Amino acid sequence: MIKIGTALFEACEELEREKGISKEVVIESLKDAMVTAYKKHIKMKEVPNAEAIFDEQSGEIGVFRTKLVVENVEDADLEMSLDEAKEYAGDEAEIGDEIQIDVTPENFGRIAAQSAKQVITQRIREAERKLVLDEFLEKKGSLTTGTIQRVENRNVIVNIGKTDAIMPQKEQIPGEYYKQGNRIRVFVLNVKETSRLPQVIVSHAHPDIVKELFELEVPEIEDGIVEIKSIAREAGYRTKIAVASNDPEVDSVGACIGPRGSRIQTIISELRNEKIDIVRYSDDPVEYIVNALSPARIISVDIIEDSKEAFVIVPDDQLSLAIGREGQNVRLAHKLTNWKIDIKSKTQADAMERSPRAEEEPIAESEDIEEVDDVAEEQELDIEPEEYAIDEEDIERPEETSEEQTEEEV
């Protein structure tokens, strides 16, 4: 056997402190390395009866082969005679006993050390990989805090403890500057198993970040008194969150805002001053849509249940507010409620009612969100609503008038 002493235990304790790898894993790795080195030494690929034994009290380790005591030896590698057995085990040896023989070579130290280094390094990597995989599989779908290491090919590398996570460009907040060394709270999006350490994908733009922050800051949400029904987010710009109370005595919106806005202000600061609209959820789709389009005032909402379309009429001076900059408000309301929303001003709605086509086509036929976006873009040019929201009939009237005038002139 080879004398190791206390050095092995000291190394095991250090590994356990630094990487969380238990002492048993290192010792088993060392024993496997000893068997592997022995096979190389005797130039045999398979030695089924060879095993390494480690004596913790003496601090010695060696390779042993177990042989069966038989009357007639047919395989010297697996069997031994009774006389040979008595030399190892004394006169108490009998036919059928299994005797362990120390076969550790005398010049085995250097060979074993080289082999042990390779095997132990490989086993430590496997153990570390498994620890990281298990840890972040549990953290998948939750928030964690990390430190920005560097930016590579538009990907942000974030150290989140035992490994470096990757934040792809699509999971970053537009316009956000990620500075090396800054601490950041990210959402563990996915964990991919690789041949080396598991690859952890994190996000800084996921809507669930807002959900997790509200659960951390609002005790009523964590206790289940207030429930988050839906979240729509455009990271870095604006978020709408729909909440409902399971207790009639608890105001869901007030609980999320907190005393003097303390809770919501903490969340806004964490999200780098991203705007947050807290919407009161309702089972009534009309009321829910009205709440989702806040802060705009709504005159009426007509809905089509089958196609989940809503035709919304707002005062003329509220159209731009209801649509939002570049259609953001109505787009987030659409994502929040899952209803297709078509917004018209009072003047536009009256014009549609006066139009002959209004009798042929349903009044609540909705436009795409993209069309609303186009309206919002025109709105930024300070064009009055009546100027950019002209119906086809309004365009054709001048042509009719022109024809009448021509006939009169003739």
C-alpha positions as CSV (number, residue, x, y, z in Angstrom):
1,M,0.0,0.0,0.0
2,I,1.0,3.6,-0.5
3,K,1.2,6.0,2.4
4,I,-0.8,9.2,1.7
5,G,-1.2,10.7,5.2
6,T,-3.4,13.7,6.0
7,A,-2.7,15.5,2.7
8,L,-5.7,13.8,1.0
9,F,-8.1,14.9,3.7
10,E,-6.8,18.5,3.6
11,A,-7.3,18.6,-0.2
12,C,-10.8,17.1,0.2
13,E,-11.8,19.7,2.7
14,E,-10.6,22.5,0.5
15,L,-12.5,21.2,-2.5
16,E,-15.6,20.9,-0.4
17,R,-15.3,24.5,0.8
18,E,-14.5,26.0,-2.6
19,K,-16.6,23.9,-5.0
20,G,-19.1,22.0,-2.8
21,I,-17.7,18.6,-3.8
22,S,-17.9,16.1,-1.0
23,K,-15.0,14.1,0.4
24,E,-16.5,10.8,-0.7
25,V,-16.5,11.9,-4.3
26,V,-12.8,12.7,-4.2
27,I,-11.8,9.4,-2.4
28,E,-13.9,7.3,-4.8
29,S,-12.2,9.1,-7.7
30,L,-8.8,8.4,-6.2
31,K,-9.7,4.7,-5.8
32,D,-10.8,4.4,-9.4
33,A,-7.6,6.1,-10.5
34,M,-5.6,3.6,-8.7
35,V,-7.4,0.7,-10.4
36,T,-6.9,2.4,-13.8
37,A,-3.2,2.9,-13.2
38,Y,-2.9,-0.8,-12.1
39,K,-4.5,-2.0,-15.4
40,K,-2.0,0.1,-17.3
41,H,0.8,-1.2,-15.3
42,I,0.0,-4.9,-16.0
43,K,-1.1,-4.0,-19.5
44,M,-4.6,-5.5,-19.2
45,K,-7.8,-3.7,-20.2
46,E,-10.1,-5.6,-17.9
47,V,-9.3,-6.9,-14.4
48,P,-12.7,-7.8,-12.9
49,N,-11.4,-8.8,-9.5
50,A,-9.2,-5.7,-8.8
51,E,-10.3,-2.9,-6.4
52,A,-8.6,-0.1,-4.5
53,I,-8.9,0.1,-0.7
54,F,-8.3,3.2,1.3
55,D,-7.6,3.0,5.1
56,E,-8.7,6.2,6.7
57,Q,-7.0,5.5,10.0
58,S,-3.5,4.8,8.6
59,G,-3.9,7.1,5.5
60,E,-2.8,4.3,3.2
61,I,-4.3,3.2,-0.2
62,G,-3.5,0.2,-2.3
63,V,-4.8,-2.1,-5.0
64,F,-6.1,-5.6,-4.1
65,R,-7.2,-8.6,-6.1
66,T,-9.8,-11.0,-4.8
67,K,-9.2,-14.7,-5.5
68,L,-11.2,-17.7,-4.8
69,V,-9.6,-20.6,-2.9
70,V,-10.0,-23.9,-4.9
71,E,-8.5,-27.4,-5.0
72,N,-7.4,-27.2,-8.6
73,V,-6.4,-23.8,-10.0
74,E,-7.6,-23.3,-13.6
75,D,-7.3,-19.5,-13.8
76,A,-4.4,-18.0,-11.7
77,D,-5.8,-14.5,-12.1
78,L,-9.0,-15.4,-10.4
79,E,-8.2,-18.5,-8.3
80,M,-5.6,-19.7,-5.8
81,S,-4.7,-23.0,-4.1
82,L,-5.3,-23.7,-0.5
83,D,-1.6,-23.7,0.3
84,E,-1.2,-20.3,-1.3
85,A,-4.2,-19.0,0.6
86,K,-2.7,-20.2,4.0
87,E,0.3,-18.0,3.3
88,Y,-1.9,-14.9,3.1
89,A,-4.7,-15.8,5.6
90,G,-3.0,-18.3,7.8
91,D,-4.2,-21.9,8.7
92,E,-7.8,-20.7,9.0
93,A,-8.1,-20.5,5.1
94,E,-10.5,-23.0,3.6
95,I,-11.7,-24.1,0.2
96,G,-14.4,-21.6,-1.1
97,D,-13.0,-18.6,0.8
98,E,-12.2,-15.3,-1.0
99,I,-8.8,-13.9,-0.2
100,Q,-7.8,-10.3,-0.9
101,I,-4.2,-10.0,-2.1
102,D,-2.2,-6.7,-2.1
103,V,-0.9,-6.3,-5.6
104,T,0.2,-2.7,-5.4
105,P,3.5,-2.4,-7.4
106,E,6.6,-1.2,-5.6
107,N,7.3,1.6,-8.1
108,F,3.7,2.5,-8.4
109,G,3.9,6.0,-6.9
110,R,4.7,8.1,-10.0
111,I,2.5,6.1,-12.3
112,A,-0.4,6.2,-9.9
113,A,0.0,9.9,-9.4
114,Q,-0.2,10.7,-13.1
115,S,-3.2,8.5,-13.6
116,A,-4.9,9.8,-10.4
117,K,-4.4,13.4,-11.6
118,Q,-6.3,12.7,-14.8
119,V,-9.1,10.7,-13.3
120,I,-9.6,13.0,-10.3
121,T,-9.6,16.1,-12.5
122,Q,-12.3,14.5,-14.8
123,R,-14.4,13.3,-11.8
124,I,-14.2,16.8,-10.2
125,R,-15.4,18.4,-13.4
126,E,-18.3,15.9,-13.7
127,A,-19.2,16.5,-10.0
128,E,-19.0,20.3,-10.4
129,R,-21.1,20.1,-13.6
130,K,-23.7,18.0,-11.8
131,L,-23.8,20.4,-8.9
132,V,-24.3,23.4,-11.2
133,L,-26.9,21.6,-13.3
134,D,-28.9,20.6,-10.2
135,E,-28.7,24.0,-8.7
136,F,-29.8,26.0,-11.7
137,L,-32.5,23.5,-12.8
138,E,-34.1,24.4,-9.4
139,K,-33.6,28.1,-10.1
140,K,-35.1,27.9,-13.6
141,G,-38.0,30.3,-13.8
142,S,-36.9,32.5,-10.9
143,L,-34.9,35.6,-10.2
144,T,-31.2,35.5,-9.2
145,T,-28.6,38.2,-8.7
146,G,-25.3,38.2,-10.5
147,T,-22.3,40.4,-11.6
148,I,-21.7,41.5,-15.1
149,Q,-18.3,40.0,-16.2
150,R,-18.0,41.2,-19.8
151,V,-19.8,41.8,-23.1
152,E,-19.0,39.3,-25.9
153,N,-20.5,39.6,-29.4
154,R,-23.5,41.5,-28.1
155,N,-24.0,38.9,-25.4
156,V,-23.7,39.9,-21.8
157,I,-21.8,37.4,-19.6
158,V,-23.2,37.4,-16.0
159,N,-21.6,35.6,-13.1
160,I,-24.4,34.1,-11.0
161,G,-22.3,32.1,-8.5
162,K,-20.8,28.8,-9.6
163,T,-21.0,29.5,-13.3
164,D,-21.2,32.3,-15.9
165,A,-24.6,32.8,-17.5
166,I,-25.3,34.2,-21.0
167,M,-27.7,37.0,-21.6
168,P,-28.5,37.1,-25.4
169,Q,-29.2,40.4,-27.1
170,K,-32.9,39.7,-27.5
171,E,-33.1,39.2,-23.7
172,Q,-31.5,42.6,-23.0
173,I,-33.4,45.9,-22.3
174,P,-33.0,48.2,-25.4
175,G,-30.8,51.1,-24.7
176,E,-29.5,49.7,-21.4
177,Y,-25.8,50.0,-20.8
178,Y,-24.3,46.9,-19.2
179,K,-21.1,47.9,-17.4
180,Q,-18.6,45.4,-16.2
181,G,-18.7,44.9,-12.4
182,N,-22.2,46.1,-11.9
183,R,-24.6,43.9,-10.0
184,I,-27.8,42.9,-11.9
185,R,-30.9,40.9,-11.1
186,V,-31.8,38.5,-13.9
187,F,-34.4,35.8,-14.7
188,V,-33.1,32.3,-15.2
189,L,-34.7,31.5,-18.6
190,N,-33.2,28.1,-19.5
191,V,-30.4,25.6,-18.6
192,K,-28.8,23.8,-21.4
193,E,-26.7,20.7,-20.7
194,T,-23.3,20.7,-22.5
195,S,-20.2,18.5,-22.4
196,R,-18.5,21.0,-20.1
197,L,-20.4,23.2,-17.5
198,P,-24.1,23.6,-18.2
199,Q,-25.0,26.7,-20.2
200,V,-27.4,29.0,-18.3
201,I,-29.5,31.5,-20.3
202,V,-30.7,34.5,-18.4
203,S,-33.0,37.4,-19.3
204,H,-33.3,41.0,-18.2
205,A,-36.4,41.7,-20.3
206,H,-38.7,38.8,-19.3
207,P,-42.2,39.8,-18.0
208,D,-41.8,37.4,-15.1
209,I,-39.1,39.7,-13.7
210,V,-41.9,42.1,-12.9
211,K,-44.0,39.4,-11.4
212,E,-41.1,38.2,-9.2
213,L,-40.4,41.8,-8.1
214,F,-44.0,42.3,-7.1
215,E,-44.0,39.0,-5.2
216,L,-40.9,40.2,-3.3
217,E,-42.2,43.7,-2.5
218,V,-46.0,43.0,-2.0
219,P,-46.7,40.6,1.0
220,E,-50.3,40.3,-0.1
221,I,-49.2,38.7,-3.4
222,E,-46.9,36.3,-1.6
223,D,-49.7,35.3,0.8
224,G,-52.2,34.8,-2.1
225,I,-54.5,37.6,-1.0
226,V,-53.7,39.5,-4.2
227,E,-53.3,37.6,-7.4
228,I,-51.4,38.7,-10.6
229,K,-53.7,37.8,-13.5
230,S,-51.7,39.0,-16.5
231,I,-48.6,40.9,-17.4
232,A,-47.7,42.7,-20.7
233,R,-44.3,44.2,-20.9
234,E,-42.2,46.2,-23.4
235,A,-38.9,46.1,-21.5
236,G,-37.3,49.4,-20.8
237,Y,-40.4,51.4,-21.7
238,R,-43.7,50.3,-20.1
239,T,-45.4,47.5,-18.3
240,K,-49.1,46.8,-17.6
241,I,-49.9,44.3,-14.8
242,A,-53.5,43.2,-14.0
243,V,-54.2,42.3,-10.4
244,A,-57.2,41.0,-8.5
245,S,-58.0,40.7,-4.8
246,N,-59.3,37.5,-3.2
247,D,-60.4,39.4,-0.1
248,P,-63.1,42.1,-0.5
249,E,-61.5,44.1,2.2
250,V,-58.1,44.4,0.4
251,D,-57.7,46.8,-2.5
252,S,-55.5,45.0,-5.0
253,V,-54.2,48.2,-6.7
254,G,-53.5,50.0,-3.4
255,A,-51.7,46.9,-2.0
256,C,-49.3,47.0,-5.0
257,I,-48.7,50.7,-4.8
258,G,-48.0,50.6,-1.1
259,P,-48.1,53.4,1.5
260,R,-47.2,56.7,-0.3
261,G,-46.2,54.6,-3.4
262,S,-43.2,53.0,-1.5
263,R,-43.7,49.5,-3.0
264,I,-44.2,50.5,-6.6
265,Q,-41.3,53.0,-6.4
266,T,-38.9,50.3,-5.3
267,I,-39.9,48.1,-8.3
268,I,-39.6,51.1,-10.7
269,S,-36.1,51.8,-9.4
270,E,-35.1,48.2,-9.8
271,L,-36.4,48.3,-13.4
272,R,-34.5,51.5,-14.1
273,N,-37.5,53.9,-14.1
274,E,-39.6,51.7,-16.4
275,K,-43.2,52.9,-16.4
276,I,-45.7,50.5,-14.7
277,D,-49.5,50.7,-15.0
278,I,-51.4,48.7,-12.3
279,V,-54.7,47.6,-13.8
280,R,-57.6,46.3,-11.8
281,Y,-58.7,42.9,-13.2
282,S,-62.3,42.2,-13.9
283,D,-64.2,39.1,-15.2
284,D,-66.4,41.6,-17.2
285,P,-64.4,42.0,-20.5
286,V,-65.8,45.5,-21.0
287,E,-64.7,46.8,-17.6
288,Y,-61.3,44.9,-18.0
289,I,-60.7,46.6,-21.4
290,V,-61.6,50.0,-20.0
291,N,-59.2,49.5,-17.1
292,A,-56.4,48.2,-19.4
293,L,-56.6,51.4,-21.6
294,S,-56.1,53.7,-18.7
295,P,-55.3,56.5,-18.2
296,A,-57.5,57.3,-21.3
297,R,-61.2,58.0,-20.7
298,I,-63.6,55.7,-22.6
299,I,-67.0,56.6,-23.9
300,S,-68.2,53.1,-24.8
301,V,-67.0,49.5,-25.6
302,D,-68.8,47.2,-28.0
303,I,-67.5,43.6,-28.0
304,I,-67.8,40.5,-30.2
305,E,-67.4,37.5,-27.9
306,D,-66.8,34.9,-30.6
307,S,-63.8,36.6,-32.2
308,K,-62.8,38.5,-29.0
309,E,-62.8,41.8,-30.7
310,A,-63.6,45.1,-29.0
311,F,-64.7,48.4,-30.6
312,V,-63.8,51.3,-28.3
313,I,-64.9,54.9,-28.7
314,V,-63.0,57.7,-26.9
315,P,-63.4,61.5,-26.8
316,D,-61.5,63.3,-29.5
317,D,-59.0,64.7,-27.1
318,Q,-58.3,61.2,-25.6
319,L,-57.5,59.3,-28.9
320,S,-53.8,60.0,-28.7
321,L,-53.7,59.0,-25.1
322,A,-55.6,55.8,-25.6
323,I,-53.4,54.7,-28.5
324,G,-50.2,55.8,-26.9
325,R,-46.8,56.7,-28.4
326,E,-46.3,54.5,-31.5
327,G,-49.4,52.5,-30.4
328,Q,-47.8,51.3,-27.2
329,N,-50.8,51.8,-24.9
330,V,-53.3,49.9,-27.0
331,R,-50.7,47.2,-27.9
332,L,-50.0,46.5,-24.2
333,A,-53.7,46.5,-23.5
334,H,-54.2,43.9,-26.3
335,K,-51.5,41.7,-24.8
336,L,-52.8,42.1,-21.3
337,T,-56.5,41.3,-22.1
338,N,-56.0,39.1,-25.1
339,W,-58.7,41.0,-26.9
340,K,-58.3,42.6,-30.3
341,I,-59.0,46.3,-29.7
342,D,-60.1,48.9,-32.3
343,I,-60.1,52.5,-31.1
344,K,-62.0,55.3,-32.7
345,S,-62.6,58.9,-31.7
346,K,-66.2,60.1,-31.2
347,T,-66.0,62.1,-34.4
348,Q,-64.8,59.0,-36.4
349,A,-67.5,56.8,-34.9
350,D,-70.2,59.4,-35.8
351,A,-68.8,59.5,-39.3
352,M,-69.0,55.7,-39.6
353,E,-72.6,55.7,-38.4
354,R,-73.6,58.3,-41.0
355,S,-71.8,56.3,-43.7
356,P,-74.1,54.1,-45.9
357,R,-71.6,51.2,-45.5
358,A,-72.2,51.2,-41.8
359,E,-75.5,49.5,-42.4
360,E,-73.8,46.7,-44.4
361,E,-70.8,46.1,-42.2
362,P,-70.6,45.4,-38.4
363,I,-69.7,48.5,-36.5
364,A,-67.4,46.6,-34.2
365,E,-65.1,45.3,-37.0
366,S,-61.6,45.7,-35.5
367,E,-58.4,46.9,-37.1
368,D,-55.0,45.3,-36.5
369,I,-52.7,46.7,-33.9
370,E,-50.3,47.5,-36.7
371,E,-52.9,49.8,-38.2
372,V,-53.3,51.6,-34.9
373,D,-49.5,52.0,-34.8
374,D,-49.7,53.8,-38.2
375,V,-52.3,56.1,-36.7
376,A,-50.0,56.8,-33.8
377,E,-47.1,57.6,-36.1
378,E,-49.2,60.1,-38.0
379,Q,-50.3,61.5,-34.7
380,E,-46.7,62.4,-33.8
381,L,-46.7,64.8,-36.7
382,D,-49.3,66.9,-34.8
383,I,-52.1,66.1,-37.3
384,E,-55.6,66.5,-36.0
385,P,-57.5,63.2,-35.5
386,E,-60.1,64.3,-38.1
387,E,-57.3,64.7,-40.7
388,Y,-55.7,61.3,-40.4
389,A,-58.7,59.1,-39.6
390,I,-60.7,59.7,-42.9
391,D,-63.0,56.9,-44.1
392,E,-63.0,55.8,-47.7
393,E,-66.5,57.3,-48.1
394,D,-65.2,60.7,-47.1
395,I,-62.5,60.5,-49.8
396,E,-65.0,59.6,-52.5
397,R,-67.4,62.5,-51.7
398,P,-65.2,65.3,-53.3
399,E,-65.2,63.3,-56.5
400,E,-69.0,63.1,-56.5
401,T,-69.3,66.8,-55.8
402,S,-66.9,67.5,-58.6
403,E,-69.0,65.5,-61.1
404,E,-72.2,67.4,-60.1
405,Q,-70.5,70.7,-60.5
406,T,-69.2,69.7,-64.0
407,E,-72.8,68.8,-65.1
408,E,-74.1,72.2,-63.9
409,E,-71.4,74.0,-65.7
410,V,-72.2,72.1,-68.9
